[in-house]
Amino acid sequence: MDLQQILRALIVVIVLLVAATLLGVILQVATALLKIGLKILLVLMIVLVVLRFFELLLRRR
């Protein structure tokens, strides 16, 4: 191997490491957003059930 091939391989390895690191960060952010989104969705579902319950109570009168 000559110096140019070694440098080329080194650059490829560095790019792959940076890409893997960025993918890890993106996955961590996506996981955090998914957890927050699921909690918000759960709260909204509970609010909708409570509102539907009160709507049914008001219709019975």
N, CA, C and O atoms as a GROMACS GRO file, in nm:
protein
  244
    1MET      N    1   0.085  -0.119   0.000
    1MET     CA    2   0.000   0.000   0.000
    1MET      C    3   0.089   0.125   0.000
    1MET      O    4   0.189   0.133   0.072
    2ASP      N    5   0.051   0.217  -0.080
    2ASP     CA    6   0.125   0.342  -0.077
    2ASP      C    7   0.053   0.443   0.014
    2ASP      O    8  -0.056   0.416   0.066
    3LEU      N    9   0.114   0.556   0.032
    3LEU     CA   10   0.064   0.657   0.126
    3LEU      C   11  -0.074   0.708   0.086
    3LEU      O   12  -0.158   0.734   0.172
    4GLN      N   13  -0.099   0.722  -0.044
    4GLN     CA   14  -0.228   0.774  -0.090
    4GLN      C   15  -0.342   0.677  -0.056
    4GLN      O   16  -0.450   0.722  -0.017
    5GLN      N   17  -0.322   0.548  -0.069
    5GLN     CA   18  -0.424   0.450  -0.035
    5GLN      C   19  -0.450   0.448   0.116
    5GLN      O   20  -0.564   0.433   0.159
    6ILE      N   21  -0.344   0.462   0.194
    6ILE     CA   22  -0.360   0.465   0.340
    6ILE      C   23  -0.440   0.587   0.382
    6ILE      O   24  -0.529   0.578   0.467
    7LEU      N   25  -0.408   0.702   0.325
    7LEU     CA   26  -0.482   0.824   0.358
    7LEU      C   27  -0.628   0.813   0.314
    7LEU      O   28  -0.718   0.858   0.386
    8ARG      N   29  -0.653   0.754   0.198
    8ARG     CA   30  -0.789   0.738   0.148
    8ARG      C   31  -0.869   0.647   0.243
    8ARG      O   32  -0.984   0.677   0.275
    9ALA      N   33  -0.808   0.537   0.287
    9ALA     CA   34  -0.873   0.446   0.380
    9ALA      C   35  -0.899   0.515   0.514
    9ALA      O   36  -1.005   0.496   0.574
   10LEU      N   37  -0.804   0.595   0.559
   10LEU     CA   38  -0.820   0.668   0.684
   10LEU      C   39  -0.936   0.768   0.676
   10LEU      O   40  -1.014   0.780   0.770
   11ILE      N   41  -0.948   0.837   0.564
   11ILE     CA   42  -1.058   0.933   0.545
   11ILE      C   43  -1.191   0.860   0.544
   11ILE      O   44  -1.288   0.908   0.602
   12VAL      N   45  -1.198   0.744   0.477
   12VAL     CA   46  -1.322   0.666   0.474
   12VAL      C   47  -1.362   0.623   0.615
   12VAL      O   48  -1.479   0.630   0.651
   13VAL      N   49  -1.266   0.578   0.694
   13VAL     CA   50  -1.294   0.535   0.831
   13VAL      C   51  -1.344   0.654   0.915
   13VAL      O   52  -1.438   0.639   0.992
   14ILE      N   53  -1.282   0.769   0.900
   14ILE     CA   54  -1.323   0.888   0.975
   14ILE      C   55  -1.465   0.929   0.937
   14ILE      O   56  -1.545   0.961   1.024
   15VAL      N   57  -1.497   0.928   0.808
   15VAL     CA   58  -1.632   0.962   0.762
   15VAL      C   59  -1.734   0.864   0.817
   15VAL      O   60  -1.842   0.904   0.860
   16LEU      N   61  -1.700   0.735   0.817
   16LEU     CA   62  -1.792   0.634   0.872
   16LEU      C   63  -1.814   0.653   1.022
   16LEU      O   64  -1.926   0.636   1.070
   17LEU      N   65  -1.709   0.688   1.095
   17LEU     CA   66  -1.724   0.713   1.238
   17LEU      C   67  -1.812   0.834   1.266
   17LEU      O   68  -1.896   0.831   1.356
   18VAL      N   69  -1.792   0.941   1.188
   18VAL     CA   70  -1.875   1.060   1.204
   18VAL      C   71  -2.021   1.028   1.172
   18VAL      O   72  -2.111   1.072   1.243
   19ALA      N   73  -2.044   0.952   1.065
   19ALA     CA   74  -2.180   0.915   1.026
   19ALA      C   75  -2.245   0.830   1.135
   19ALA      O   76  -2.362   0.851   1.167
   20ALA      N   77  -2.173   0.736   1.192
   20ALA     CA   78  -2.227   0.652   1.298
   20ALA      C   79  -2.260   0.735   1.422
   20ALA      O   80  -2.362   0.712   1.487
   21THR      N   81  -2.175   0.830   1.455
   21THR     CA   82  -2.200   0.917   1.570
   21THR      C   83  -2.324   1.003   1.548
   21THR      O   84  -2.407   1.018   1.637
   22LEU      N   85  -2.336   1.060   1.427
   22LEU     CA   86  -2.455   1.141   1.396
   22LEU      C   87  -2.582   1.057   1.400
   22LEU      O   88  -2.685   1.103   1.448
   23LEU      N   89  -2.575   0.935   1.350
   23LEU     CA   90  -2.691   0.847   1.354
   23LEU      C   91  -2.730   0.817   1.498
   23LEU      O   92  -2.849   0.814   1.531
   24GLY      N   93  -2.633   0.796   1.584
   24GLY     CA   94  -2.662   0.772   1.725
   24GLY      C   95  -2.731   0.892   1.790
   24GLY      O   96  -2.825   0.875   1.867
   25VAL      N   97  -2.684   1.012   1.759
   25VAL     CA   98  -2.745   1.133   1.815
   25VAL      C   99  -2.887   1.149   1.764
   25VAL      O  100  -2.978   1.182   1.840
   26ILE      N  101  -2.907   1.125   1.633
   26ILE     CA  102  -3.041   1.137   1.576
   26ILE      C  103  -3.135   1.037   1.639
   26ILE      O  104  -3.250   1.070   1.668
   27LEU      N  105  -3.088   0.915   1.662
   27LEU     CA  106  -3.173   0.814   1.725
   27LEU      C  107  -3.207   0.850   1.869
   27LEU      O  108  -3.319   0.824   1.914
   28GLN      N  109  -3.114   0.910   1.942
   28GLN     CA  110  -3.142   0.952   2.079
   28GLN      C  111  -3.247   1.062   2.081
   28GLN      O  112  -3.338   1.060   2.165
   29VAL      N  113  -3.235   1.158   1.991
   29VAL     CA  114  -3.333   1.266   1.983
   29VAL      C  115  -3.470   1.211   1.945
   29VAL      O  116  -3.571   1.249   2.002
   30ALA      N  117  -3.472   1.120   1.847
   30ALA     CA  118  -3.599   1.062   1.804
   30ALA      C  119  -3.664   0.982   1.917
   30ALA      O  120  -3.786   0.985   1.932
   31THR      N  121  -3.585   0.911   1.994
   31THR     CA  122  -3.639   0.835   2.108
   31THR      C  123  -3.699   0.928   2.212
   31THR      O  124  -3.807   0.901   2.264
   32ALA      N  125  -3.630   1.038   2.242
   32ALA     CA  126  -3.682   1.134   2.339
   32ALA      C  127  -3.811   1.197   2.289
   32ALA      O  128  -3.907   1.211   2.365
   33LEU      N  129  -3.815   1.235   2.162
   33LEU     CA  130  -3.937   1.294   2.106
   33LEU      C  131  -4.052   1.194   2.104
   33LEU      O  132  -4.167   1.231   2.126
   34LEU      N  133  -4.022   1.069   2.077
   34LEU     CA  134  -4.126   0.966   2.077
   34LEU      C  135  -4.184   0.948   2.216
   34LEU      O  136  -4.306   0.934   2.232
   35LYS      N  137  -4.100   0.947   2.318
   35LYS     CA  138  -4.149   0.935   2.455
   35LYS      C  139  -4.240   1.052   2.492
   35LYS      O  140  -4.346   1.033   2.551
   36ILE      N  141  -4.197   1.173   2.457
   36ILE     CA  142  -4.277   1.292   2.486
   36ILE      C  143  -4.408   1.286   2.408
   36ILE      O  144  -4.514   1.316   2.463
   37GLY      N  145  -4.402   1.248   2.281
   37GLY     CA  146  -4.522   1.238   2.198
   37GLY      C  147  -4.621   1.137   2.251
   37GLY      O  148  -4.741   1.161   2.249
   38LEU      N  149  -4.572   1.024   2.299
   38LEU     CA  150  -4.663   0.923   2.354
   38LEU      C  151  -4.730   0.971   2.482
   38LEU      O  152  -4.848   0.942   2.504
   39LYS      N  153  -4.658   1.044   2.564
   39LYS     CA  154  -4.719   1.098   2.687
   39LYS      C  155  -4.827   1.201   2.652
   39LYS      O  156  -4.934   1.201   2.712
   40ILE      N  157  -4.798   1.286   2.555
   40ILE     CA  158  -4.897   1.387   2.513
   40ILE      C  159  -5.019   1.317   2.454
   40ILE      O  160  -5.132   1.357   2.482
   41LEU      N  161  -4.998   1.215   2.374
   41LEU     CA  162  -5.109   1.140   2.314
   41LEU      C  163  -5.195   1.074   2.421
   41LEU      O  164  -5.317   1.073   2.410
   42LEU      N  165  -5.132   1.020   2.524
   42LEU     CA  166  -5.206   0.958   2.633
   42LEU      C  167  -5.291   1.060   2.706
   42LEU      O  168  -5.407   1.033   2.738
   43VAL      N  169  -5.235   1.177   2.734
   43VAL     CA  170  -5.311   1.283   2.802
   43VAL      C  171  -5.429   1.326   2.716
   43VAL      O  172  -5.540   1.345   2.767
   44LEU      N  173  -5.408   1.343   2.586
   44LEU     CA  174  -5.516   1.384   2.496
   44LEU      C  175  -5.627   1.278   2.491
   44LEU      O  176  -5.745   1.313   2.489
   45MET      N  177  -5.590   1.153   2.490
   45MET     CA  178  -5.691   1.046   2.489
   45MET      C  179  -5.773   1.048   2.617
   45MET      O  180  -5.895   1.028   2.612
   46ILE      N  181  -5.709   1.071   2.731
   46ILE     CA  182  -5.782   1.077   2.858
   46ILE      C  183  -5.877   1.197   2.858
   46ILE      O  184  -5.992   1.186   2.902
   47VAL      N  185  -5.830   1.310   2.808
   47VAL     CA  186  -5.916   1.430   2.801
   47VAL      C  187  -6.036   1.403   2.711
   47VAL      O  188  -6.148   1.441   2.744
   48LEU      N  189  -6.013   1.338   2.597
   48LEU     CA  190  -6.124   1.308   2.507
   48LEU      C  191  -6.225   1.213   2.569
   48LEU      O  192  -6.345   1.229   2.549
   49VAL      N  193  -6.180   1.115   2.644
   49VAL     CA  194  -6.271   1.022   2.711
   49VAL      C  195  -6.353   1.096   2.816
   49VAL      O  196  -6.473   1.074   2.828
   50VAL      N  197  -6.288   1.182   2.892
   50VAL     CA  198  -6.361   1.259   2.995
   50VAL      C  199  -6.463   1.352   2.931
   50VAL      O  200  -6.576   1.361   2.979
   51LEU      N  201  -6.426   1.420   2.823
   51LEU     CA  202  -6.520   1.508   2.754
   51LEU      C  203  -6.637   1.429   2.696
   51LEU      O  204  -6.752   1.474   2.704
   52ARG      N  205  -6.610   1.315   2.641
   52ARG     CA  206  -6.719   1.230   2.588
   52ARG      C  207  -6.811   1.186   2.700
   52ARG      O  208  -6.933   1.182   2.681
   53PHE      N  209  -6.756   1.152   2.815
   53PHE     CA  210  -6.837   1.111   2.930
   53PHE      C  211  -6.929   1.225   2.973
   53PHE      O  212  -7.048   1.202   2.995
   54PHE      N  213  -6.875   1.347   2.984
   54PHE     CA  214  -6.958   1.461   3.022
   54PHE      C  215  -7.062   1.493   2.915
   54PHE      O  216  -7.174   1.534   2.948
   55GLU      N  217  -7.028   1.475   2.790
   55GLU     CA  218  -7.124   1.498   2.683
   55GLU      C  219  -7.241   1.400   2.693
   55GLU      O  220  -7.356   1.439   2.673
   56LEU      N  221  -7.212   1.276   2.723
   56LEU     CA  222  -7.318   1.176   2.739
   56LEU      C  223  -7.405   1.208   2.862
   56LEU      O  224  -7.526   1.189   2.859
   57LEU      N  225  -7.342   1.257   2.969
   57LEU     CA  226  -7.420   1.295   3.087
   57LEU      C  227  -7.514   1.410   3.057
   57LEU      O  228  -7.628   1.409   3.103
   58LEU      N  229  -7.469   1.508   2.982
   58LEU     CA  230  -7.553   1.622   2.949
   58LEU      C  231  -7.667   1.583   2.855
   58LEU      O  232  -7.776   1.640   2.863
   59ARG      N  233  -7.646   1.488   2.768
   59ARG     CA  234  -7.752   1.443   2.677
   59ARG      C  235  -7.864   1.368   2.751
   59ARG      O  236  -7.979   1.371   2.708
   60ARG      N  237  -7.831   1.303   2.859
   60ARG     CA  238  -7.930   1.224   2.933
   60ARG      C  239  -8.031   1.314   3.004
   60ARG      O  240  -8.141   1.267   3.035
   61ARG      N  241  -8.000   1.438   3.030
   61ARG     CA  242  -8.089   1.526   3.105
   61ARG      C  243  -8.201   1.574   3.024
   61ARG      O  244  -8.285   1.649   3.074
   0.00000   0.00000   0.00000
